[in-house]
Amino acid sequence: MLELIASGLAFDLTGLRPAVASRLPAMEHRIGYEQVELHPHLETVSLAVGAHLAGAEALLPVVRMQAGLAASLAELPGLEGIAWHPARSLVEPTLFRRQIGAWLAGGAFPALGLTALARDPDGGLRSEGLAFFIGQELRIEPLAGRPVPGAAKLAVRLIHGLVEDGPVDKPIDLAGEGGEPLRMEPSPNGKFIRVWTKA
């Protein structure tokens, strides 16, 4: 194990030789890849928060520092991807460096990377990994059984705001990508933030 210190925060890098490589879990979302299949014999290392940060893994200052370290490591030769476990996403290294660099410089939260989007069978669009940050996932409800136009772009915009502002506990009216009126509110169990077009 190698301990990395950044701005006083400690992170553990494990899986380096001669130690046993970390195990790569199933990554459902491949982001920035032209081909789906990667090298069949990938060796993996893991960058995790140190013991003194236990319980603070999802705090934005900690995530920003961890992501910044990962982006720096992504410059190493032979790297094939950066896995972000809460979203089950695997991001192409150059894209990851660009996204994280822009975020750390004051840009938008990298919603397609540190979270992911999946289409449900009924046409709805939902996030994966947003709950790591705010305890809720986002779901954009289908419109009359069809996907909402611009739903992915809308979801990325909303995720950026939700990561900054926190969970939703009451209904909120907002505008869609085309200016259409939308309603955003928590589901009855509080685990989802539902968004739909108002009548």
Buried (B, 14 or more C-beta within 10 A) or exposed (E): EEEBEEEEBEBBBBBBEEEEBBEBEEBEBBBBBEEEEBEEEEEBBBBBBEEEBEEEEBEEEBBBBBBBBBBBBBEEEEBEBBBBEBBBBBBBBEBBBBBBBEBBEEEBBBBBBBBBBBEEEEBBBBBBBBBBBBEBBBBBBBBEEEBBEBBBEBBBBBBBEBBEEEBBEEEEEBEBBEEBEBBBBBEEEEEBBBBBBEE
